[in-house]
């Protein structure tokens, strides 16, 4: 490092945002995530012993993924290299691998490659890491806000240990803010500042588990508030509210929170809770979710979870999907609310869903030699010479338009796929079929 590099480094350290300056340098300074870095946990022991294998840190923004990577960088004897997937490419990976091979060959030194936002790498870029991770040329550490099981190649995931980071608790955030205000070297301790309990609680809560958001807010409040006559800056609730204008809802349309919210929405409809259903619907609308996507999920739920217990549910859901496409937003929110609350409040049956999956399993696993001859197509010349259609009984020629005859193939006689429930209209269907079968006896 030459003189200019040193000066630039020192300047950046002084001028960088508070969240960057307050980043822990040792694992014992890390706040939160005790479920993975408690003293009795595997990751804590691996970092302390400098015995890491390839890992992926996965969690929401501001929970400490990059922080843990930096802690590893400060702890390990290995050569630590960082790439950001938003700007790095395959060529950068190749350069890292070349240096890694030289280091392990000449000095016996391992290389740890940290790739921030690994989900931003395309498949080819992720695949280019595989052989070097597999042979041990590099130890891979990835960080992502997206569910790695969705966004990272399966081969890379299978060769890595996944550590899921959770949103920091309100108490975690409060401790970080107090530390930042007291730290004279890296924090705001050199500035005479007080903060009210209301303001501290507000910032700790409004950050929604994101340490970076909380630290950015308190830094903004400190730097933009005029001191009193004694030179003291007072962070009040009013100041704190100005620093964060609106609660940032945890919802990324392409990310994990997207899947969590839609899952809660579907399970609330299935669970017959219209209030929770409408809440999660509102959460998705507020976050800007595609209304067509929401409508499709309502249609699926109407068929999968309501089914024939209320056949109108599917009609309502399909009509809503068409209406939303025609009307658009914001009025479409009313249509979605009507359809979702109807599906949530309807009687439930998954008989149709279970039936088709059960039948598909038998199609896959049981060899059926032939369809019963009397059911085969007989609408062509000489079909009867092949035995097709012979002995078929036309249902409409019999009382109640029903006649008992074999429909399933020989190998599946006696199998039941559709198990009727006593829910809603499905009970009427069951009773009707029971009546038909009884009338034929």
N, C-alpha and C positions, 0 to 999 in steps of 0.2 A: 504494500500500500504506500503510494507516494504522499507528499505533503498535501496536495490538493484533494486526494481521496480522503485523507484523514480529516481535513477541514470540512469537507462535504458530509462525512459521516457524523462528525460532532454537531454540525448545524442541524442535520436531520433529526438527531436524537433530541435536541433542544426544541425544535420547531414542530415535531411530529405531534399528532393529536394525543390527547390525554390517554385514550384507550390503548394506544400503541406504547406510550411511555410506561404505563402501569402494568404492562404485560409481565406476568411472573417469569422468573428465570430459573427457578427450581421447582420441583414437584411439590415441595412442602408449602410453597406460596400459593398454589392453585386453590381457588375457592370453589366449592361445590364438586359435583361428580364423584362423591364418595363411593358410589356403587361400582366404579371401575378403578378409582385410584386411592381407595382407602388403604391403610397400611397392610391389611391382610389380603389385598386383592392382587391378582396376577399381574396387571399392568404396572402397578406401583413397584412390585418386586422386580419385574423385567427392566424397568427404567433404571432403578437403583443399581441393578447388577450389570447394566449395559448388555443385556442378552435379549435383544428384540428380534422377533420374526416379522414378516410382512403383516401390516395391519391397515384397517380403514376406519377412520373416525367419521361418524355419521350423526348429524344432529342439526337443530335450527341455528340460525346466525347468532353470534355472540355468546355461544355456550362454551367456547374454549378449545375448539378443534385445532386452530393454528397455534394457540397458546401451548397446547400439549406437544405439538411438533417442535416448537421453539425450546421447550424444556428439554426435550430429547436431544436437540442440537447442542444445548449447553452442557448436557450430561455425558453424552457418548464420546468414545475415543475414535469412533468411525468418522470418515469424511462425510459431512452432512451437506447435501445439495438440495436446493429448493427450486421448483418450477411452478408456475401458475398456468393452469390449463387454458386460461382465457387467451394467453398470448404465446405460449410455447407450442412447438410442433414436433414432428417426428425427428427432425434434424437435431433439435436440442436434446432429445432423448439419446440419440446416437452419440453425441458428444459426451454426455454424462457416462454412458456405458464405456466409451473408450478410456476415459480417465479412470473409471472404476476398475477396469481390467489392468491398467498400468499400476494403480495403487496396490491392488491385491497381489499382483505379480512381483513388484519390486519391494514393497514394504510390508506385505501381509496385512494391509489395512482395508477394512470393509468400507463400503459406501452405502449410506442411507439416502434414498431419494424420496423427498417429500413433494407430492403433487397436490397442490391446493385446487379445489373445485375439479376433482378428477372426472366428474360426470360431463365436463365440457369437452374432454377428449372424445374423438369419434372412435368407432370400433377398431379401425386400423391402427390408430395411435395407442389405444389400450392394448391391442394384441401385440404391438411391438415390444411391450414391456415383458410379456410372458416368459420368453426363453431365459431372460437374464434374472428374473425373479426365481424361476424354477431351478436354475443351476447355481443360484446363490451369488451371482456377480453383484447384484444390488439387493438391499433390503428395502422394500417398498412401503411407504406410508402415504395413504391417500386421505383426503378430507373432502367431504361432500355434504351439502344440505339436502340432497336427494336420497331416497331410499336406494342403497347400493344394489339391492336385489332386483330393482327395476332399471337402474341407470348405468350400472357398471357390468362389464362382461362377466358372465358366469365363471369363465375360466380364471379370471383375476380374483373374483370374490372367493372362489373355492380354495385359492392359495393364500388367502389372507384371513386374519381374525378380525371380526367386526366388533367394534366398540361403539355402542350408541350413547351419545351424550344427551342429557335431558336439559330442559329449560331450567335456568337457575331459579332458586326459590327467592321470595321477597327478602328473606333474611340474608341470603347470599349477596344480593344486590346492595342491600343496606350496608353490609360490612365492607364491600368494595368502595362504595361512595365515601364512607367515613375514612377508609384507608387513603383514598385519593386526596381528601381534604387535609389530611395530617402529614402526608409524605412530602417532605421539603426537597428531596433530591429529584424524584421523578414526577411527583404529583403537584398539587396546588398549595402545599403547606407553606410556601414562602409568601403567599398572599393571605392577608388577614381576613378570614372568611368565617361567617357563622351560618348555620342552616337550621331552620325550625324543624321540629319533629313532624309537623304536617307536611312540609315540603319534602323531607327525607322519605316519609311513608308514601307520598304521592309518586315521586320519581321511582322508588323501588317497585311500586305496583304497576305503574304505567309502562315501565320498560318491558313488561311481559316476558321476563326471564332472559332478556338480552342485555348482557353486561355492557356491550359497546354502546348501545342506545342510551343507557343510564349515564355512563361516563361522558359521552358527547353532550348530553343535556346539561349536566352540572358544570362542565367546562364552559359551555356557551353562557350559562347564567352567571358564572364568575367573571368572565371576560367582558360581558356587556352591561353589567350592573355598576352604577356609580357608587363609590364608597361614601360613607357618612363623614362627618367632620373629623372623626378620629382615624379615618383611613380604613374602616372596616366595611367589608362587603357583606350584605345580609341577603341570604337566599331564602325568600319567603315562599309561601304557597303560590302567590300571584306570579312571582318570578318563575317558579318551576312550571306553572301552567303555560306561560309564554314560551318556554323552551321546547315544550312538546305540545303542539296544537291539537293533535288527535291521536287516540290510541291506535297503534298500528296492529291491525288484526293479523294473527298468524295464519296466513293462507297464501300459498304459492300455487298458481294454477297449473304449473308443470311439476310440482314437487310433492313431497310426502304429505304435507298438511292437506293438499288437495284430496288425496286418497283417504286420509283419515276422516275428513269432513263428509265426503260422499258416503263413506262406510257408515258413519253415525246416522246420516240422513236415511239411508236404506234400512238400517236396523231399527230405526225409530218407526218407520212406516210398517215394517214387518211386525214390530212389537206393539202395534195399535196405540201409539202415543202421538196424537196429532199435534200437541203442544211442542214436543221436542222436534217433531218433523218440520214444523213451520220455523222453529228457531234455526235449525241447520240449513233450511232453505234460505232464510234471510241472510245467514252468514255467507253462503255461497253467492247470493245476489249482490250483497254489499262488497264482496271481494272482486266482483266483475266476472264471475264464472259464466261460461257460454250457456244461455238459457236452453239451447237445443240439447246440450249434453244433459242438463238437469231433466228435461222432458223425456229423453230416452231412458234415463234411470227409472223414472216413474212408470213408464210403459212396461219395462222389464219387471219391476216389482209387482205391477198389477197382474201379470201373467204368472210369475213365479210364486208369489206369496199369497195372492188372493185367489187367482184361478177361478174355478167354477163355483166357489163359495159365493161369488158375486160377479157374474160375467159382465155386468155393466162397468165394473172398475176398468177393464181394458178399453171399453168404449170411451169412457171419460178421459182416460190417459192419452189415448190416440187423438181424440178430439182436441185435448189441451195442447198436444205437440203441434198439431196443425194450426191451431189458433195463435199460439205464440209465434210461429213462423210467419203468420199473416199479419198479426198486430204489432209484434216487436216489443221492445222495452221502452219505457218503464211499465206500461200497462200490463205487459206480459206477466209481471210478478203476481198479479191477482189471479190470472188463469192458472199459473203454476201452483199457487197456494190452494186454490179450489181442488185441483186434481190430486195434489199430494195429501191434503187433509181427507179427501174422500177415500183414497187408497188406505191411508192409516186407519180410518174408522170402519172400513169394510170387514166383514167376517173373513177369516183366513183359512186357506188350504194350499198346501204345496204338493197336492196329489199329482197334478199334471207334470210338475218338475221332476218329482221322484219317479213317475211312470216312464217318462222318456229316457231318463238316465239308466234306469233298470233295464229297459228294453235294449238300449245301446250296448250295455254290458253283455247281454245274451247274444246280440248280433256279433259282437267281437269274439266271444269265447265259445259259443256253441255252434257246431257245424250243422246247418239245416240242409238236408239233401234236396228237398223240393217243396214247393207250395202244394197244398192239397189239390188234387186234380180237378175237383168240382168247382174250385175257385178260379181256375186258370181261364185266360181269355179264350172265348169260343166264337168270336165274331169274325172268323175267316174260314175259307173253304177247307174242308178236310180236318178241321180242329177236332171233331168228334172221333175221327179215326185214331187220334192220339190220346183219346180219353179225356180231353179237355171239356169242362163244363157239364159233363154227364153227372146226373143226380143232384145238380145244384137246385136248391129250393128257393124260389123268389119270395122274399119276406112279405111283400105287399099282397100276396095271394092268400095269406093266412090271417086268422083273427088277431086283432091288435097289431097287425103288420109285423108279426114276429114269429119266427120258427127256430127251433133249436137245431143247430147243425155245427159241424166242426169248422172253425175258422183258423185256429192256430196250426202251424205245422205239427207233424206227428211228434217231433222231438220236444215240443214245448207244451204239449197238452197238459192242462192243469195249472199252468203258470198264471199268476196274477200280477199285473203291472200297475193297474190303476186301482188304488185302494181308497174308496170313497170315505170322506169324513162325514160327520153329522153337522157340518158348518154351513149355515145359510142355504143357498139354492142347491148346493151339492147334495144336501140331504134329500131334496126332492128328486134329484136324478137317481140317487141310490134307491129310494123307495120305488121309483118307477121301474127300474130294472129288476128289482126284487119281485115286483108285481108281474112283470112279463115272464120271468123265469117260473114263477109260481103258477101262472095261467097255462103254461105248457106242460105241467106235470100231470 
